[in-house]
Amino acid sequence: MWPNISDMAKQRYVVNLGARFERGLVIDANARIPSGTRPQGYRAIRLRCDCGNEYVARPDKLVSGHVRSCGCLQAELASATGLQNHKHGLSRHQLYDTWWNMIARCEDPNDGHYPRWGGRGIRVCHDWHDLATFVEYIERQLGPRPDGHSLDRIDNDGHYEPGNVRWATASQQRGNQRRS
């Protein structure tokens, strides 16, 4: 039987003082996050991160694992994968999400898709860690993305690198999957 959605929405998470969530230690289990629509704001938890910063988060986001630190963990992961926040002026480019997801699933062990890409050795070539270089190659070699197509590796066991990518339909990609 499916759970009643209204019951789930009313669920209160019990979080005790001193509890640990990833890098955060609970220092106030009854904090509030201001809200323009709720006079008393939202229930929140105040934590002290292992790096020393304090931050607040909603209890459901802590319990689900969506909030794991004050932000320092994301910065460390970005640094480790070469995704430092630099100004490339391309964050609104149509290939940005394609590039970001490709890097995440191949380089970030915390990405949900990592086991099927990075976990089995699929990598992104070093030059393509730079968004501008990736965009320049794709635009020059593959041209604009056709409707209904996404980036695909020609050799499914090969890396994301020049000469091994193409625009492909969903059915073409299904035909290019490895067999378990």
N, C-alpha and C positions, 0 to 999 in steps of 0.2 A: 504494500500500500504506500502511496506517495505521501510525503509529509505535508501538513497544512502550511501553506506559505505564510499566512498571518501568524501562526504560532512561531515559525522560524524568525520572522521579523521582530517578534517580541523577546526573543531569546536574550538573556543577560549573561554575559561572560563574567565569571568570577575570577578576578585576578588579585592575587595576594601581594602585599608589600614584600619586597625582597625576591620576588619571582624573577626568573631570567628568561628573556626572549632573544635568542641569537646573541647579539652583542649588547643588548640593553638590560639593565637591572631596574626593576620597578621601584621608584622612590615615592610615588604618590598614585594610589589606585583610584582616586576620586577627583581627578582634574577635569576641566571642561575646555572644549574648543568652541570659541565664539561662532555664532551663526546669525545671519541677518533674519532668518525665518523662524528661528527658535529662540525665544527670550532667554532661556537658561543655557543655550548652546548644546553641544553634543557631549556625551560622556567620553572621557579620554583617560589615558594612562600617561603619567609622566615617568620617563626613564632616564637613566644616566648611561650613556654609551661607554664602551670600553675605552674609547679614545678621549673621554672626559666631557664631551658635549652632552647637554640635556636636550631632550626632545619629547614631544607628546604625540600619541597615536591613538586611534580608535581601537578598542579592545578586539573587535572582530578582525581587524587588519593584523594585529599582533598574533592572534591565535591561528589565523590562516597562513601566516608566514609572509604576507605581502609587505610588511614593514619589518626589516631585520636589523636596522641600525639607524643612526642619525642621518645617514647619507654617505658616511665614510666608506662603507662597504662597496657601494656602487662606484665611487671614485676609484677605489683600489682595483676593482674589476676592470674598469675602463682603462686604467693605466696599464694593467697586466696584459690586456688584449690590444693595446695600441689605439684605444678609442678615446683619447683625452678630448676634453671639450675645447676644441680650438675653433676659431672663426674661419670657416671655409665658405660661408655664404650659400651653401647648397642644401640646408636643412628643409627647404620647401621644394626641392627638386623632385620630379616624379620618380626618380630612381632611389631616393633617400631610403624609403622604407624597405625596398628590395635589398639594398646594401646593408642596412642595419640588421635585418633579420638573417641575412646570410652570415654576417660576422657573428651574431649571437649564437645561432645554432651550431656553428663550427668551433667557436672559441670560448664560449661561456658555459662552464660545467653546470651552472645553475639554471640555464635555459631548458625548458621542458622538452625541446626537440634535440638537445645536445646528444643523447644516447644514439640517435639514428644518423647523426652526421659527425660531429667532433669526436664522439665516443668511439666511433669505428675508424677514426683516423682521417676523416675528410677535413681539409684545411682550406683557408683562403690564402692565396699567394700574398707574399709580403707587400708588394706594391699596391694591392687592392685594399689594404687597410687604410689607405688614404682615399677618401671619398672622391675627391676631384680626379684622381688617376682612374678610379673605377668608372666614373661617369664618362670621362673622355674616351676610354676604351670601348665601352658599350655603345655610345653614340656613334663612334667612328666605325666600329666593326659590325655591329648588329643593327644599328639604326633604331628608330623609335619602337617602343613596345606595341605590337599589334593588339587590337582588342581581343580579349579572351586568352591572352598568352602570359606566361611568366617565365622567369629565368630558370633554365634547366642545364644540368651537366650532361654533356654528350656521353662521356664515359661515366657511368653511375658510380664507379669505384675511384674515379679520379677527383682531383681537387678543383676548387673554383679558381681557375687560372686562364690566361689568354689561350684561346684555341680549344677550350673544353666547355664553352657555354653557348647557348642558343636561346632564342625565344621559342617556346613550345606550348601547345595546347594541353589541357588536362589529360586528354586521351593519349597524347604522345608521351606525357610524363608517366602515365600508368604503364605504358608499354616499356618504359625504360627503368622500371623499378627492379631492384634485386629481388630474387626469390628466396624465401626463407625455407 
